Amino acid sequence: MLLFLLNIILAALTLLGISLQKTYDEVPLKELKRRARGGDHLAKALYGAVGYGISLRVLLWLLIGITGGLFFVVLSLSVPPVLALLGCVAVIWFGFAWLPQTRVTKLSVRMAALASPALAWLLRYVHPLFDRLGAFIRRHRPVRVHTGLYQKEDLLELITRQQVQVDNRMTEEELRIASSALTFADQSIGDRMTPRRVVKTVAADDTIGPVLMSDLHASGHSRFPVLGNEPEQFVGTLFLRDIVGAKTGGQVRGIMKPEVYYVHEERPLSDALQAFLKTKHHLFIVVNSFEEFVGIITIEDVLEQIIGQAIIDEFDMYDDMRAVAARHADADRSARGDKVIE
């Protein structure tokens, strides 16, 4: 009976040491120190032990090794070999395989806080020796190439978890941009293009006037592919700002930009970004393997995937100095609660 209780105690101490190691490693030292300075009593308790750095790790692994070794020895002396083997396998699996993969709970944090004063008291006397021992281990341990995050999905999961953390100090916009940037390479041009059935085109022979201007402005876009006399023959790109500045009369071909660029729908979205930067042209015609027109893609489509939100495509949103200044002044007045005088 005494040996049985001793086995239970040794197994519990071994698993407790592993749990403490995992809990102390959960929060970075700088973050724990920041919380402690802010008056967080739990952080202060944890920092009392975590502040010793590698000495704490050496102490915990030493305690795990001693209690684990004694557990295996005492167990082999108190039960038949088969049961001893099963008990050892169970403790090894639970402590070194299952437990490290679980999340830190409030209970484990409180246990770590309760253990911190005793560990800090012990480390106060032994940390000079443990510091040298830890430095020696660091110099001679094998080089680890990986960081523990093996795939992009791991980072995306981390971002998802960060969004629901109580102590999250990243804005929703920052997390959204990080997530969108990570998935940017997974998108093809066909995934983000405007399909042919909803593309607004203009004929090169169309007459410039109020009807055309109203029709184009109602589409909500600022750039339009221009068709020639042959079906699916693109001869240029029309910018809405150019037609606004043009005099009534004349034809579209007189104010359009003659450049036309093509991209394939199956190419990655990063190819479109590189093409936009190289050509400084902000609208491409998208084709398939049969050289058929299937849609268009704009620089806004690419940027929307990177920043994770839609971009308002208003041609006069940023190119009018007076309009920009007026919007900024309105925002300032709204922030101060002032009334706008008409």
C-alpha positions in Angstrom: 0.0 0.0 0.0 2.9 2.4 0.8 4.5 1.7 -2.5 1.2 2.2 -4.3 0.8 5.7 -2.7 4.5 6.5 -3.5 3.9 5.6 -7.1 0.8 7.9 -7.3 2.8 10.7 -5.7 5.8 10.3 -8.0 3.6 10.1 -11.1 1.7 13.2 -10.0 4.9 15.2 -9.4 6.2 14.1 -12.8 3.1 15.3 -14.6 3.0 18.4 -12.5 6.5 19.3 -13.6 5.6 18.9 -17.2 2.4 21.0 -16.8 4.4 23.7 -15.0 7.0 23.7 -17.8 4.2 24.1 -20.4 2.4 26.8 -18.5 5.5 28.9 -17.8 6.4 28.8 -21.5 2.9 29.9 -22.6 3.3 33.7 -22.1 6.5 35.4 -23.4 8.7 36.9 -20.6 8.3 40.5 -21.9 4.5 40.2 -22.0 4.5 38.7 -18.5 6.7 41.5 -17.2 4.4 44.1 -18.8 1.4 42.6 -17.1 3.2 42.4 -13.8 4.1 46.1 -13.9 0.5 46.9 -14.7 -0.7 45.4 -11.4 -1.7 41.9 -12.5 -1.3 39.9 -9.4 -1.3 36.6 -11.3 1.4 37.8 -13.6 3.5 39.0 -10.6 3.3 35.5 -9.1 4.3 33.8 -12.3 7.1 36.3 -13.1 8.7 35.5 -9.7 9.7 32.1 -11.2 9.7 32.8 -14.9 12.1 35.7 -14.4 14.9 33.2 -13.8 14.8 32.2 -17.4 16.8 29.1 -18.3 17.5 28.3 -14.7 13.8 27.6 -14.2 13.8 25.2 -17.2 16.8 23.3 -15.9 15.2 23.0 -12.4 11.9 21.7 -13.8 13.5 19.2 -16.1 15.7 18.1 -13.2 12.6 17.6 -11.1 10.8 15.8 -13.9 13.8 13.5 -14.5 14.2 12.6 -10.8 10.5 12.0 -10.0 10.0 10.2 -13.3 13.0 8.0 -12.8 12.0 7.1 -9.3 8.5 6.4 -10.5 9.7 3.9 -13.0 12.0 2.2 -10.5 9.4 2.0 -7.7 6.7 0.8 -10.0 8.9 -2.0 -11.4 9.5 -3.2 -7.8 5.9 -3.1 -6.7 3.9 -4.6 -9.5 4.4 -7.4 -12.1 6.6 -6.5 -15.1 3.7 -6.4 -17.5 1.8 -3.9 -15.3 4.9 -1.9 -14.7 5.5 -1.6 -18.5 1.9 -0.5 -19.1 2.1 2.1 -16.3 5.3 3.5 -17.6 3.9 3.7 -21.2 0.7 5.4 -19.9 2.7 8.1 -17.9 5.1 8.7 -20.9 2.2 9.0 -23.3 0.1 11.2 -21.1 3.0 13.4 -19.9 5.2 13.7 -23.0 2.7 13.2 -25.9 -0.8 14.2 -24.9 -0.2 16.9 -22.3 2.1 19.2 -24.4 -0.5 19.3 -27.1 -3.3 20.6 -24.9 -4.1 24.2 -24.2 -3.2 25.9 -21.0 -6.2 26.1 -18.7 -7.0 28.5 -15.8 -6.4 25.6 -13.4 -2.9 25.0 -14.7 -2.1 28.8 -14.5 -3.3 28.9 -10.9 -1.2 25.8 -10.0 1.8 27.5 -11.6 1.2 30.6 -9.6 0.9 28.6 -6.4 4.2 26.8 -7.2 6.1 30.0 -8.2 7.0 31.2 -4.7 8.6 27.9 -3.8 10.4 27.6 -7.1 11.6 31.2 -6.8 12.9 30.6 -3.3 14.9 27.5 -4.5 16.2 29.3 -7.6 17.5 32.2 -5.5 20.2 29.8 -4.2 20.9 27.5 -7.2 20.4 29.8 -10.2 24.1 30.6 -10.6 24.9 26.9 -11.1 21.8 26.3 -13.2 22.6 29.3 -15.4 26.0 27.9 -16.3 24.5 24.4 -16.8 21.8 25.9 -19.1 24.4 27.8 -21.1 26.4 24.7 -21.6 23.4 22.7 -22.8 22.5 25.5 -25.3 26.0 25.5 -26.7 26.1 21.7 -27.2 22.5 20.8 -28.0 21.6 19.8 -31.6 20.5 22.6 -34.0 16.7 22.8 -34.4 15.8 23.9 -37.9 12.0 24.3 -37.3 10.2 26.7 -35.1 7.2 24.5 -34.3 5.0 26.1 -37.0 5.2 23.7 -39.9 2.6 25.0 -42.4 0.7 28.2 -43.3 -2.4 26.7 -41.8 -0.7 26.8 -38.4 -0.3 30.6 -38.7 -3.9 31.0 -39.9 -5.1 29.0 -36.9 -3.0 31.2 -34.6 -4.6 34.3 -36.1 -8.0 32.9 -35.6 -7.2 32.1 -31.9 -5.8 35.5 -31.4 -9.1 37.1 -32.5 -10.9 35.6 -29.4 -8.1 36.1 -26.9 -9.2 38.3 -23.9 -5.8 40.0 -23.8 -5.6 40.5 -27.6 -3.8 43.8 -28.4 -4.0 43.5 -32.2 -6.8 45.3 -34.1 -9.3 43.5 -36.2 -7.9 45.2 -39.3 -4.3 44.0 -38.5 -5.5 40.4 -38.1 -7.6 40.6 -41.2 -4.7 41.9 -43.3 -2.3 39.2 -41.9 -4.9 36.4 -42.7 -5.5 37.8 -46.2 -1.8 38.1 -47.0 -1.2 34.5 -46.0 -3.9 33.3 -48.3 -3.0 35.6 -51.2 -0.8 33.0 -53.0 -3.7 30.5 -53.0 -5.9 32.8 -55.2 -5.9 32.7 -59.0 -6.7 35.5 -61.3 -10.0 33.7 -62.2 -11.0 33.7 -58.5 -10.8 37.5 -58.2 -11.7 38.7 -61.7 -15.0 40.4 -62.6 -16.7 37.8 -64.9 -17.6 38.7 -68.4 -21.4 38.7 -67.9 -21.2 41.7 -65.6 -18.4 43.6 -67.3 -19.4 47.0 -68.6 -17.7 47.6 -72.0 -17.6 50.7 -74.3 -17.4 50.9 -78.0 -14.7 53.0 -79.6 -17.3 54.6 -81.8 -19.6 55.6 -78.9 -20.4 59.3 -78.8 -19.3 61.2 -75.7 -22.3 62.9 -74.0 -24.5 63.0 -70.9 -26.2 59.6 -71.7 -22.9 57.7 -71.9 -21.5 59.5 -68.9 -24.6 58.7 -66.8 -24.5 55.1 -67.9 -20.9 54.6 -67.0 -21.1 56.5 -63.7 -24.1 54.3 -62.7 -21.9 51.2 -63.1 -19.8 52.1 -60.0 -16.5 51.6 -61.9 -13.9 54.0 -63.1 -12.2 52.0 -65.9 -13.8 50.3 -68.9 -12.4 48.1 -71.7 -13.0 49.6 -75.1 -14.2 47.3 -78.0 -13.3 47.9 -81.7 -15.3 46.9 -84.7 -14.6 43.2 -84.5 -16.2 41.0 -81.7 -14.0 40.7 -78.6 -11.4 43.0 -80.3 -10.2 45.3 -77.5 -8.5 48.5 -78.6 -8.0 50.4 -75.4 -9.2 51.4 -71.9 -11.5 54.3 -71.0 -11.1 56.2 -67.7 -14.2 57.8 -66.3 -12.2 60.9 -65.2 -11.1 61.5 -68.8 -14.7 61.5 -70.1 -15.7 63.9 -67.4 -13.0 66.3 -68.5 -13.8 66.0 -72.2 -16.1 68.3 -74.1 -19.5 67.0 -75.2 -19.1 65.4 -78.7 -16.5 63.4 -80.3 -15.9 59.6 -79.9 -14.5 57.4 -77.2 -11.5 56.5 -79.3 -10.4 60.1 -79.1 -9.9 60.1 -75.3 -9.2 56.4 -74.5 -5.8 55.0 -73.6 -4.7 52.7 -76.4 -2.9 50.2 -74.2 -4.5 46.8 -73.8 -3.0 44.0 -71.6 -4.0 40.3 -71.2 -3.6 37.8 -68.4 -4.6 34.1 -68.2 -7.4 33.2 -65.7 -5.4 30.2 -64.3 -2.3 32.2 -63.4 -1.8 33.0 -59.7 -2.9 36.4 -58.4 0.7 37.3 -57.6 1.3 37.3 -61.4 -1.3 40.0 -61.9 0.2 42.1 -59.1 3.6 41.9 -60.7 2.1 42.8 -64.1 0.3 45.8 -62.6 3.5 47.1 -61.1 5.5 46.5 -64.3 3.1 48.0 -66.8 1.6 50.6 -64.5 -1.7 49.8 -66.2 -4.6 49.1 -63.8 -7.0 47.0 -65.9 -6.2 43.7 -67.6 -8.4 41.6 -69.9 -8.7 38.0 -68.6 -8.7 35.2 -71.2 -8.8 31.4 -71.1 -6.8 28.7 -72.9 -9.0 29.1 -76.0 -8.1 32.8 -76.2 -11.7 33.7 -75.2 -12.5 36.8 -73.2 -13.8 35.7 -69.8 -13.6 38.8 -67.6 -11.4 41.7 -66.4 -9.2 42.2 -63.3 -8.2 45.5 -61.8 -5.6 46.6 -59.3 -8.4 47.0 -56.8 -9.3 43.4 -57.1 -5.7 42.4 -56.1 -5.4 44.9 -53.3 -8.8 43.8 -51.8 -7.4 40.3 -51.5 -4.3 41.6 -49.7 -6.1 43.9 -47.2 -9.2 41.7 -46.8 -11.9 44.3 -47.6 -13.5 46.0 -50.5 -12.1 49.2 -52.0 -14.5 51.9 -53.0 -13.9 52.6 -56.7 -14.8 56.3 -56.9 -12.7 58.1 -59.5 -12.7 61.4 -57.6 -12.1 60.1 -54.1 -8.5 61.0 -53.8 -7.4 63.0 -56.9 -9.2 66.2 -55.9 -7.2 68.2 -53.3 -10.1 70.3 -52.2 -12.4 67.2 -51.8 -9.7 65.4 -49.7 -9.3 68.4 -47.4 -13.1 68.8 -47.0 -13.5 65.1 -46.0 -10.7 65.5 -43.5 -12.3 68.6 -42.0 -15.7 66.8 -41.8 -14.0 63.9 -40.0 -12.4 66.3 -37.5 -15.7 68.0 -36.8 -17.5 64.7 -36.3 -14.8 63.6 -33.8 -15.2 66.8 -31.8 -19.0 66.7 -32.0 -19.3 70.0 -33.9 -22.2 70.8 -36.1 -21.7 71.2 -39.8 -22.9 74.6 -41.0 -24.6 74.4 -44.3 
